[in-house]
């Protein structure tokens, strides 16, 4: 009986691992994977051999916790060679060129586990892959009653495609605590991200302590609390308490930098100038050239910009540092002195995006600057500013990187560009010989809705998981060596808490991770979707929130102009193998309702379309209810004529 039970357990394990490397739930997919016969089972006493622990101590402590807490097994780490070691972590005496600084070799046999690498970072990434091979309960923060902890026997050789694999967390619009940032780092490294971009300043808050400029955190870090649709709030009353926000002290930053370094993550700090600077101006109004700036306050979500249809914008309040105001340059020198001392990473991000220039156009000081410096337009005014900022940053021993607007009017000579307005800025910068990080809104903006607008937290644009996964970071027309990597951005105007932040990040960041780590030829959407589904239960175990939008129906209404603006609706799914059921009679559909098989015509008097997805007779996606009027608006159908008198 025991033999039969053991056989069934083994077969179940082999089935779950699927003897096809594409079905192993590994993200990002490794460069080379060979699945071998059999499995490895964690012994009741675990011994980790790591002869050279320099730079690995925190990683080893994390591995010990992962292995000991859920299993209840004792875990010991030794620097001595041991023939009975459960897991061996080995630094190559002679570097293997193909592995580089972050690559690794992983071997799992029935008897032991070996991870080899040229550098400690490679061992760390090998550990992340090993943990994905173990059962999902390995992510539990409490002991789990499980009879066996097995991993499939595999041989893996792996290394990244790009050196810059980033995620941006906007801590300005809504403040996230030091511990919340640490938790963010813990999650991103599971998928081999190596750069955290912290958006530290904006109109809504200044989040870093600067010695000699106390008002930046005394005033600039605090606003009036608002909950609801950001950007639509009324102006705060004078007596409303400004106690919502926070900031990081110098010690907080040092702690975060070390925490990230221990996990082989660099932190890129951003001070967004000259636009997006209302928190700085509210703290020090003399940085503005606009009369009345002393009445400005840190933004709480009220409307401060006028966005024009078809593109373009103007400011309702002057949220810019004035390039013609000589006071801003010693101010920025002080700020960047602090930033450079706290963040060891070689770049400082200086923003440069969405700088409204309508107040500059009215400024006598700016007009005088243009005449003195022979500047022809406002773009050249900003370029003048950016070049002076670059000199300040470089004087601190750092390089400048900014959003692609810094190209306009002439790029500072040594600046790198983060291309966010599509890919054109990245292409232009690369053709000028500048290094580029690709971060286009069309693929890598994680604050966009990821499912149907009827059920997603409302934002002005959508980005499905499949679209994110489809991105190729290197344009055909540029030197690939100048594309140093990519980055996904999470802007937090509409994100008030950690659970919503997690929901927006996962699983789309998994797609980003694979775009930036794995070989281009390894990418396969259907395979990736299967692996995502295999990893989601792990996130359930560790209680990390994520979106299941990939299982929802995609609803595409189209107007038929030839038929007097009548409406048809196409339904589809990102994930293959799902069935879609629908109703027009206001009742909630299930798998006994009509099954979608082709384009739908809307019944004459119907007011609501409801759809839901199923797999194998069980619901898998969310029910989506869309009023017919909303479908008409989406398709651009003309409003029906009124029948009233």
C-alpha positions, 0 to 999 in steps of 0.5 A: 500500500505504501509503495502504491501511495509513493508511486501515486505521489511521484506521478502526481508530481511529475504531472504537475511539473509537466515534462516539457520545459515550457510548462514549468512555471518559471518566470522569466523563462530561462535561456536553456532548460533540460528536464531530467527523470526523477525529482529531488526531495528536501531532506528533514535536515537541510544543509547549505554549503556556501564556501564564499559567503561574501555578498551573500549573507542576506540572500542565505538568510532569506533562503534559510527562512524560505526553506525552514518556516514552511517545512519546519525543517532545520536549515544549516549553512556551512562554509566547509565542503560537505559531501552530504550538502543538500544545496551547494552554492559555488562561485566559479574560480574561472569565470564562464563568459556566457553567464556574465555577472548575473547568470547562473547554472542550476542542477537539480538531481535526485541527490542534491542541488547545485547552483554555480555562478561567476558572481554572487548576483548569479547565485541569488538569481539561481536561488529565485529559480530554485524556489519557483521549482519547489511547491507553492507552499514554500512561500508560506510565512507559517508552517505547512503540513505537507508530507514531501517537498519536491522539485523536478530534476532539471539542468538550467543555464541562464543569464539576462538579455538586458542589464537594466531591468527596472520597476518604477514606484511613484512614492510622491503621489501617495506615500509608501512607507519604508517597510512597504518599499522593502516588501516591493523589493522582495517581490520584484527580485523573485522575477529577477528585476535589478533596479527600483526607480523611486519617483521621490518628488512631484506636485503631490509631495516631496519625499526625501529629507534634504539637509539645509532645506527643511521646508521640503519635508516640513511643508512639501511632504504633506497635503490634505487627505482625499479619497475618490477620483484623483484630479477631480477633488475641490481645492482644499479649504484653508483650515483643512489639516495638511497631515497626509503624506510622509517622507524618508529621512537620510537614515531611511534612505540608507537603510533602503539602499542597503536592503536593495543592495543585499538583494542585488537591486540598485535604486535610481532616485528621481527629482522631477524638474522643472515641471511637476514641482509644486511641492518644492514651490509650496515649500520655497515660493522664491523658486518661481517667477510667477507672482502669487506663488507664495499662496500655492500649496502641495496638491491634494488631487485638485485639478491643476492642469488643463489637458487639451484634446488631441494632445498638449496641456497648460498649467492652471498653477505654475508648477515649474521651477523657473529657468530664469531664476538664478535661485533655483540652481544653488537650490538644486545643487543642495538637493543633488548633493544630498541625493548623490551622497545617499544613492550610490547608483551611477545615475540620477533621474531629473524628470523633465516630463510634462513641463507646462510652459504657459507661465514661462511665456508670460514671464519677463524674466524668461523673455530676458533669458531668451534674449541673453542666451539666444533661445528661440522657443520654450523648448530651448528654454527647457534645454538650457535648464537641462544642460545646467542641471546636467552640469550640477549632477555631473559635478557630484560624480553622477550621470543624468537620465531623464524622460524623453522630453529632455530631447526637445531643444537639444539634449544635454551631451552626456544624458541618457533617455528614458523613452515613455511617449512611445518609442520615438524618443528612444529611437531619436536618442539612440540615433544621437548616440545616447543610451536609452531605457525603453519605458513606453506607455503603450506597453509598460505603464502599469497604472493603466487599466488591465481589463474592461473599463466596466469593472476596472478601477477607472484610469484614462487608458488600458493595457492588457497583459498580452500587449505588455508581453508582446513588447520588443525593447530593441527597435530595428533601426537602432544600435542594440548596444544603446538600448541598455534595458527597459522599465515598467512604471507605476504612477500612483495618482489613483493608487491609495494603498498597498493592496491596490498597488500589488493588483496593478503590478502583478501579473503584468510585471511578470511579462515585463520581467520576461521581456527584459531577461529572456531571449527574444526567441524564447517568448511565446504568449500561450506558454507564458500565460500557462506559466503565469497561471501556474505561479498565481497560486504561489501569490495566494500563499504569500497573500500578495494581491494580483489581477485575474484580468487575463481570464476576462473577456475582451469586449470590442464594439464596432459601429456599422456606418452602412447600417445607420450606425448600428452596433456589433460586438466581438468577444475574445479572450487573451488566454486560449481555451476559454468559453464565453457566455453572454446575456442581453436580458439583464440576467447573469449568464452562466454556462447554460446561457448562449455560448459566443461563437461569432460577432453579436448584433444587439437586440433592438430594445436591449439595454445591457450586455453581460459576459463571463468566461468559463473553462471546463465547465467552471467560471474562471473570469469575472462577470462583466456588465456593460450598458449598451449606451456605453458600448455605443459611446466606445464605438463612436455611435451617434447619440439616439435622437430624443423622442420627447416634445 
